[in-house]
């Protein structure tokens, strides 16, 4: 197929976020023998006007997409957080390319009202919407059309670390962009509890908003030198928009693929339902901060067990949650009558 991927990256982040989901998915599509052309909607909008303003370039970017598509004649359009592209442009594309399939992908949480609103501006125009949350919560973003879960995936050319084989410098690793303003972020409370209960371990907790963060190869290298990692995802959009249980089912930020994909022993809270993807012998699940501290202490004191579980999680992540299978799943859903692989993630259609 000829695939046009719209959105997903920006020029200013090409190097610092080369491990982004969109890059991995494009690699998967290419490795599955599809021709992929990318359209960076935000960058095209900025380049369309002398002020280099994304807002002022919206009209030009939408016009350019129509022209590029007319030249390529894609079989599949994939929109990944393509907020510059307007619904009326999608309608024009559907009119101009009647045999093509249309899908959108969001790797953001569905407990965020802004994300739900954005997804729903296009969901009714798509043949399918794919989100990194599973289950009944997808009904709020299906727009009357099919919605599916898609996992955060690894890529062997990007997740290259094997921390389970390394002589690691760091005992426990966590990195994120920022905490909620005003305090009381559950992730910060967890980190504080770990610091208090395990003061002697060598921890690397990097919050981009405070320290500038870890990006690019520096981030991957830090992962590769860490024995254990915390898969702490957001679970609310500020104090006024808490998640419901269905908003968290099999949900995680993409750090889960960064951690498991680089061979780190990964700790996740049970509330996210990630035992749907990983077993207790592939990932460590906890149900409280005290439970987490106890289990971290156990595995740091039992290095053979730590390496074994971390390796098992790495094998699962690279073997069953990789970029080629994610690309294949999208093709199965959109272009085939049945699935071609026994995918380990939830594959149910939700409307």
RODO-2510 file (C-alpha; in nm, 4 decimals, decimal comma):
residues 351
     n   res          X          Y          Z
     1     x     0,0000     0,0000     0,0000
     2     x     0,0864     0,3659    -0,0290
     3     x     0,0384     0,5196     0,3150
     4     x     0,0313     0,8880     0,4020
     5     x     0,1024     0,9552     0,7695
     6     x    -0,0150     1,3019     0,8713
     7     x     0,1247     1,4543     1,1911
     8     x     0,3086     1,2721     1,4650
     9     x     0,6280     1,4801     1,4819
    10     x     0,7737     1,8274     1,4408
    11     x     1,1098     1,9307     1,2989
    12     x     1,2227     2,0843     1,6285
    13     x     1,1826     1,7454     1,8008
    14     x     1,3214     1,5150     1,5305
    15     x     1,6398     1,4281     1,7232
    16     x     1,5283     1,4788     2,0828
    17     x     1,2221     1,2555     2,0414
    18     x     1,3363     1,0145     1,7744
    19     x     1,1802     0,7334     1,9810
    20     x     0,8296     0,8785     1,9298
    21     x     0,5421     0,6411     1,8553
    22     x     0,4890     0,7794     1,5039
    23     x     0,8487     0,7082     1,4036
    24     x     0,8190     0,3481     1,5195
    25     x     0,4886     0,2964     1,3408
    26     x     0,6328     0,4345     1,0173
    27     x     0,9232     0,1921     1,0557
    28     x     0,6743    -0,0919     1,1038
    29     x     0,4775     0,0036     0,7949
    30     x     0,7954     0,0246     0,5895
    31     x     0,9247    -0,3089     0,7191
    32     x     0,5891    -0,4589     0,6246
    33     x     0,6592    -0,3500     0,2651
    34     x     0,4407    -0,0405     0,2463
    35     x     0,5484     0,2869     0,0880
    36     x     0,5146     0,5630     0,3465
    37     x     0,5046     0,9375     0,2839
    38     x     0,4900     1,1717     0,5818
    39     x     0,3145     1,5055     0,6027
    40     x     0,4180     1,7151     0,9023
    41     x     0,1125     1,9356     0,9375
    42     x     0,2466     2,1734     1,2027
    43     x     0,5724     2,2339     1,0198
    44     x     0,3985     2,2894     0,6871
    45     x     0,1704     2,5432     0,8564
    46     x     0,4666     2,7334     1,0010
    47     x     0,6506     2,7383     0,6699
    48     x     0,3435     2,8730     0,4905
    49     x     0,3754     3,2268     0,6294
    50     x     0,6540     3,4769     0,6911
    51     x     0,5754     3,4947     1,0634
    52     x     0,6378     3,1195     1,0953
    53     x     0,3114     3,0957     1,2866
    54     x     0,1269     2,7662     1,3002
    55     x    -0,2048     2,9475     1,3473
    56     x    -0,1590     3,1686     1,0423
    57     x    -0,0559     2,8710     0,8306
    58     x    -0,3565     2,6451     0,8887
    59     x    -0,5265     2,7287     0,5606
    60     x    -0,2102     2,6775     0,3595
    61     x    -0,1261     2,3470     0,5308
    62     x    -0,4707     2,2052     0,4580
    63     x    -0,4436     2,3106     0,0944
    64     x    -0,0981     2,1572     0,0676
    65     x    -0,2197     1,8261     0,2096
    66     x    -0,4881     1,8054    -0,0578
    67     x    -0,2268     1,8700    -0,3257
    68     x     0,0220     1,6185    -0,1859
    69     x    -0,2474     1,3529    -0,1600
    70     x    -0,3572     1,4173    -0,5190
    71     x    -0,0018     1,3484    -0,6308
    72     x     0,0524     1,0361    -0,4183
    73     x    -0,2987     0,8861    -0,4318
    74     x    -0,2618     0,6995    -0,0994
    75     x    -0,4406     0,3767    -0,0174
    76     x    -0,4378     0,4656     0,3518
    77     x    -0,4417     0,7953     0,5404
    78     x    -0,3211     0,7819     0,9022
    79     x    -0,3707     1,0936     1,1161
    80     x    -0,1553     1,1042     1,4320
    81     x    -0,2397     1,4062     1,6500
    82     x    -0,2790     1,6097     1,3311
    83     x    -0,4463     1,9084     1,4934
    84     x    -0,3771     2,1492     1,2047
    85     x    -0,5852     1,9428     0,9616
    86     x    -0,9508     2,0420     0,9632
    87     x    -1,2492     1,8044     0,9409
    88     x    -1,3607     1,9643     0,6139
    89     x    -1,0242     1,8732     0,4645
    90     x    -1,0777     1,5109     0,5663
    91     x    -1,4145     1,5244     0,3898
    92     x    -1,2455     1,6573     0,0763
    93     x    -0,9868     1,3811     0,0943
    94     x    -1,2594     1,1194     0,1247
    95     x    -1,4358     1,2640    -0,1767
    96     x    -1,1160     1,2721    -0,3803
    97     x    -0,9893     0,9272    -0,2748
    98     x    -1,2974     0,7106    -0,2503
    99     x    -1,1085     0,3820    -0,2428
   100     x    -0,8747     0,4837     0,0383
   101     x    -0,9021     0,3962     0,4074
   102     x    -0,8886     0,6601     0,6816
   103     x    -0,7803     0,6173     1,0440
   104     x    -0,6566     0,8306     1,3305
   105     x    -0,4307     0,7394     1,6208
   106     x    -0,4034     0,8998     1,9632
   107     x    -0,1522     0,8004     2,2275
   108     x    -0,2947     1,0426     2,4843
   109     x    -0,5232     0,9560     2,7727
   110     x    -0,9014     0,9596     2,7331
   111     x    -0,9573     1,1074     3,0801
   112     x    -0,8343     1,4375     2,9363
   113     x    -1,1370     1,6375     2,8115
   114     x    -0,9281     1,8289     2,5599
   115     x    -0,7994     1,5061     2,4053
   116     x    -1,1478     1,3553     2,3857
   117     x    -1,2796     1,6707     2,2209
   118     x    -0,9967     1,6715     1,9677
   119     x    -1,0371     1,3026     1,8785
   120     x    -1,4088     1,3522     1,8302
   121     x    -1,3585     1,6298     1,5762
   122     x    -1,2540     1,3593     1,3302
   123     x    -1,3677     1,0223     1,4697
   124     x    -1,6974     1,0272     1,2793
   125     x    -1,5021     1,0774     0,9556
   126     x    -1,2702     0,7809     1,0088
   127     x    -1,2978     0,4151     0,9238
   128     x    -1,1372     0,3509     1,2627
   129     x    -0,9792     0,5305     1,5575
   130     x    -0,6926     0,3691     1,7495
   131     x    -0,6082     0,4713     2,1068
   132     x    -0,3681     0,3449     2,3737
   133     x    -0,6614     0,2694     2,6067
   134     x    -0,8841    -0,0367     2,5773
   135     x    -1,2382    -0,1319     2,6678
   136     x    -1,5649     0,0488     2,7203
   137     x    -1,3992     0,3870     2,7656
   138     x    -1,3482     0,3997     2,3888
   139     x    -1,7200     0,4599     2,3407
   140     x    -1,6686     0,8257     2,4282
   141     x    -1,4349     0,8747     2,1303
   142     x    -1,5711     0,6381     1,8649
   143     x    -1,8062     0,8925     1,7067
   144     x    -2,0328     0,6081     1,6006
   145     x    -1,7461     0,4451     1,4113
   146     x    -1,5159     0,1615     1,5239
   147     x    -1,2543     0,2354     1,7886
   148     x    -0,9720     0,0001     1,8854
   149     x    -0,6894    -0,0324     2,1315
   150     x    -0,3337    -0,0086     2,0008
   151     x    -0,0332    -0,0642     2,2260
   152     x     0,2712     0,1494     2,2797
   153     x     0,5261    -0,0404     2,0763
   154     x     0,8960    -0,1166     2,0777
   155     x     1,1293    -0,0969     1,7813
   156     x     1,4579    -0,2919     1,7728
   157     x     1,6327    -0,0047     1,5965
   158     x     1,5319     0,2377     1,8745
   159     x     1,4996     0,0392     2,1988
   160     x     1,8537    -0,0986     2,1826
   161     x     1,9383    -0,1313     2,5525
   162     x     1,9677    -0,4585     2,7434
   163     x     1,9786    -0,3461     3,1027
   164     x     1,9291    -0,7041     3,2249
   165     x     2,2752    -0,7872     3,0837
   166     x     2,4454    -0,4610     3,1840
   167     x     2,6436    -0,3553     3,4893
   168     x     2,3984    -0,0756     3,5662
   169     x     2,4855     0,2490     3,7408
   170     x     2,1307     0,3351     3,8545
   171     x     1,9032     0,1319     4,0805
   172     x     1,5735     0,3021     3,9968
   173     x     1,4792     0,5306     3,7074
   174     x     1,1853     0,7575     3,6338
   175     x     1,1497     1,0495     3,3929
   176     x     0,8551     1,2651     3,2934
   177     x     0,7838     1,6019     3,1369
   178     x     0,6225     1,7667     3,4375
   179     x     0,4006     1,7196     3,7389
   180     x     0,0587     1,8717     3,7781
   181     x     0,0786     2,2402     3,8778
   182     x    -0,0273     2,3018     4,2331
   183     x     0,1043     1,9763     4,3705
   184     x    -0,0700     1,6554     4,4772
   185     x     0,0278     1,4704     4,1596
   186     x    -0,0038     1,0977     4,2495
   187     x     0,3224     1,0275     4,0666
   188     x     0,5127     1,2753     4,2827
   189     x     0,3601     1,1244     4,5946
   190     x     0,4856     0,7832     4,4831
   191     x     0,8374     0,9125     4,4197
   192     x     0,8417     1,0853     4,7588
   193     x     0,7313     0,7630     4,9281
   194     x     1,0047     0,5641     4,7564
   195     x     1,2702     0,8212     4,8544
   196     x     1,1522     0,8105     5,2139
   197     x     1,1369     0,4316     5,2438
   198     x     1,4465     0,3517     5,0341
   199     x     1,6880     0,6387     5,1055
   200     x     2,0004     0,4385     5,0266
   201     x     1,9243     0,3293     4,6705
   202     x     2,0713     0,5160     4,3752
   203     x     1,7646     0,6735     4,2125
   204     x     1,7469     0,8895     3,9021
   205     x     1,4195     1,0837     3,8991
   206     x     1,4271     1,3421     3,6209
   207     x     1,1414     1,5901     3,5784
   208     x     1,1881     1,7911     3,2594
   209     x     1,0103     2,0987     3,3916
   210     x     1,2637     2,1330     3,6697
   211     x     1,5913     2,0061     3,5297
   212     x     1,5546     2,0368     3,1544
   213     x     1,4940     1,6675     3,1158
   214     x     1,6610     1,3812     2,9366
   215     x     1,6091     1,3618     2,5624
   216     x     1,7462     1,1847     2,2578
   217     x     2,0322     0,9417     2,3030
   218     x     2,0990     1,0703     2,6543
   219     x     1,7559     0,9401     2,7576
   220     x     1,8020     0,5991     2,5927
   221     x     2,1476     0,5680     2,7505
   222     x     2,0066     0,6453     3,0967
   223     x     1,7432     0,3777     3,0462
   224     x     2,0041     0,1263     2,9370
   225     x     2,1988     0,1836     3,2608
   226     x     1,9068     0,1333     3,5023
   227     x     1,8227    -0,1837     3,6915
   228     x     1,4613    -0,0947     3,7667
   229     x     1,2158     0,1577     3,6265
   230     x     0,8851     0,3074     3,7349
   231     x     0,6047     0,3040     3,4804
   232     x     0,4056     0,5834     3,6432
   233     x     0,1438     0,7285     3,4103
   234     x    -0,0852     1,0233     3,4642
   235     x    -0,4233     0,9198     3,6010
   236     x    -0,6084     1,2507     3,5961
   237     x    -0,6103     1,5827     3,4127
   238     x    -0,5621     1,8004     3,7165
   239     x    -0,7696     1,7677     4,0341
   240     x    -1,0942     1,8488     3,8545
   241     x    -1,0747     1,5729     3,5894
   242     x    -0,9963     1,2423     3,7619
   243     x    -1,0037     0,9238     3,5601
   244     x    -1,2632     0,6507     3,5904
   245     x    -1,1576     0,2821     3,5919
   246     x    -1,2542     0,2417     3,2255
   247     x    -1,0279     0,5353     3,1356
   248     x    -0,7256     0,3430     3,2653
   249     x    -0,7861    -0,0047     3,1272
   250     x    -0,4597    -0,1255     2,9673
   251     x    -0,3513     0,2392     2,9502
   252     x     0,0052     0,3572     2,9826
   253     x     0,2187     0,6380     2,8555
   254     x     0,4797     0,5352     2,6012
   255     x     0,7399     0,5013     2,8767
   256     x     0,6249     0,1413     2,9114
   257     x     0,7828     0,0606     2,5758
   258     x     1,0965     0,2595     2,6648
   259     x     1,1390     0,0692     2,9917
   260     x     1,0577    -0,2849     2,8855
   261     x     1,2120    -0,2352     2,5424
   262     x     1,5479    -0,1453     2,6972
   263     x     1,5467    -0,4421     2,9330
   264     x     1,4658    -0,2665     3,2599
   265     x     1,2706    -0,4395     3,5358
   266     x     0,9455    -0,2428     3,5119
   267     x     0,7043    -0,1640     3,7967
   268     x     0,3415    -0,0743     3,7160
   269     x     0,0355    -0,0113     3,9316
   270     x    -0,2299    -0,2814     3,9164
   271     x    -0,5068    -0,0264     3,8524
   272     x    -0,3978     0,0136     3,4880
   273     x    -0,4711    -0,3481     3,3969
   274     x    -0,1389    -0,4074     3,2247
   275     x    -0,1505    -0,7680     3,3412
   276     x    -0,3606    -0,8030     3,0244
   277     x    -0,0295    -0,7727     2,8360
   278     x     0,2383    -0,8870     3,0836
   279     x     0,2539    -1,1666     3,3410
   280     x     0,3972    -1,1462     3,6928
   281     x     0,7097    -1,3072     3,5541
   282     x     0,7541    -1,0252     3,2994
   283     x     0,6589    -0,7137     3,4968
   284     x     0,6195    -0,6270     3,8642
   285     x     0,2741    -0,5054     3,9679
   286     x     0,2067    -0,3131     4,2896
   287     x    -0,1101    -0,1834     4,4571
   288     x     0,0266     0,0789     4,6984
   289     x     0,3372     0,2849     4,7605
   290     x     0,4327     0,0599     5,0505
   291     x     0,3932    -0,2473     4,8298
   292     x     0,6060    -0,0807     4,5625
   293     x     0,8893     0,0000     4,8037
   294     x     0,8869    -0,3562     4,9368
   295     x     0,9075    -0,5058     4,5880
   296     x     1,1811    -0,2682     4,4718
   297     x     1,3864    -0,3651     4,7777
   298     x     1,3249    -0,7343     4,7072
   299     x     1,4446    -0,7251     4,3479
   300     x     1,7435    -0,4995     4,4170
   301     x     1,8468    -0,7578     4,6763
   302     x     1,7905    -1,0512     4,4382
   303     x     1,9801    -0,9654     4,1231
   304     x     1,9263    -1,2963     3,9449
   305     x     1,5491    -1,2620     3,9825
   306     x     1,5668    -0,8999     3,8705
   307     x     1,7565    -0,9880     3,5544
   308     x     1,5283    -1,2840     3,4765
   309     x     1,1996    -1,0913     3,5025
   310     x     1,3471    -0,7943     3,3156
   311     x     1,4631    -1,0214     3,0325
   312     x     1,1208    -1,1857     3,0151
   313     x     0,9531    -0,8444     2,9891
   314     x     1,2013    -0,7405     2,7200
   315     x     1,1289    -1,0552     2,5192
   316     x     0,7528    -1,0009     2,5486
   317     x     0,7796    -0,6362     2,4506
   318     x     1,0000    -0,6954     2,1467
   319     x     0,8278    -1,0182     2,0446
   320     x     0,4589    -0,9312     2,0794
   321     x     0,4340    -0,5529     2,1194
   322     x     0,6507    -0,4304     1,8364
   323     x     0,6218    -0,1830     1,5505
   324     x     0,5591    -0,4422     1,2777
   325     x     0,2681    -0,6029     1,4613
   326     x     0,1068    -0,2662     1,5349
   327     x     0,1261    -0,1793     1,1642
   328     x    -0,0088    -0,5211     1,0727
   329     x    -0,3000    -0,4832     1,3157
   330     x    -0,4022    -0,1518     1,1590
   331     x    -0,3938    -0,3125     0,8154
   332     x    -0,5935    -0,6127     0,9406
   333     x    -0,8651    -0,3922     1,0902
   334     x    -0,8975    -0,1654     0,7893
   335     x    -0,8329    -0,3957     0,4960
   336     x    -0,8993    -0,7574     0,5942
   337     x    -1,1987    -0,9576     0,7116
   338     x    -1,0097    -1,1270     0,9955
   339     x    -0,6947    -1,0854     1,2010
   340     x    -0,3787    -1,2437     1,0673
   341     x    -0,1982    -1,2773     1,4024
   342     x    -0,2961    -1,3861     1,7560
   343     x    -0,2330    -1,0407     1,9023
   344     x    -0,1912    -1,0409     2,2798
   345     x    -0,3637    -0,7055     2,3277
   346     x    -0,7409    -0,6404     2,3307
   347     x    -0,8598    -0,6420     1,9701
   348     x    -1,2318    -0,5853     2,0253
   349     x    -1,4147    -0,3267     1,8179
   350     x    -1,5878    -0,0646     2,0320
   351     x    -1,8618     0,1651     1,9025
***
